[in-house]
Amino acid sequence: MNRTELIKAVAEKSALSQKQAAVVVENVFSTIVDAVSAGENVSILGFGTFEKKHRDARTGRNPATGEAMEFAASDTPAFKAGKAFKEKVNG
């Protein structure tokens, strides 16, 4: 499912127009991104938790040449599915 299909599904389930659903979906995504970027965890009961994780600097290898490469420290978004989400996926 892509963003357009998600917007259509939200519109159908909530009796909103696709334009209204698009605004809602975009605002939810934007709010999550802003909060995680600021270092906050976003926990949605039954769905999961979005969080910011730190990766330390490390040395790796270029698989094509075998040459050593340095990777800088960075922050990355992470998602951990909640119990209800996992149970639904596992049937």
Secondary structure, 3 states (H helix, E strand, C coil): CCHHHHHHHHHHHHCCCHHHHHHHHHHHHHHHHHHHHCCCCEEECCCEEEEEEEECCEEEECCCCCCEEEECCEEEEEEEECHHHHHHHCC
